[in-house]
Amino acid sequence: NFSVFSMLKRVEPALRALISEDGFEVSGFLCPGHVATIIGADAFSFLATEYNLPCVVGGFEPQEILFAVYRLLLQIESGCAKLENRSL
């Protein structure tokens, strides 16, 4: 006997639902590098192109998180929303 209980989730619909909520006041997204490795970093590009929200893909080591936050802050400060892949 063999059975599979798939718990696969899609990232884009979840983020779109979050953004459409009343009172949504997020200035940018730190996107997970492990997800981008599987689905591709371009899966997050809609955040910048459609919603004008800066987004940076980063890893999980402390220096990677700090660098991704730094890059995100630079985008927010400049008012230029784009997708950056800074996952090492």
Buried (B, 14 or more C-beta within 10 A) or exposed (E): EEEEEEEEEEBEEEBBEEBEEEEEEEEBBBBBBEBBEEEEBEBBEBBBEEBEBBBBBBBEEEEBBEBBBEBBBEBBEEEEBBBBBBBE
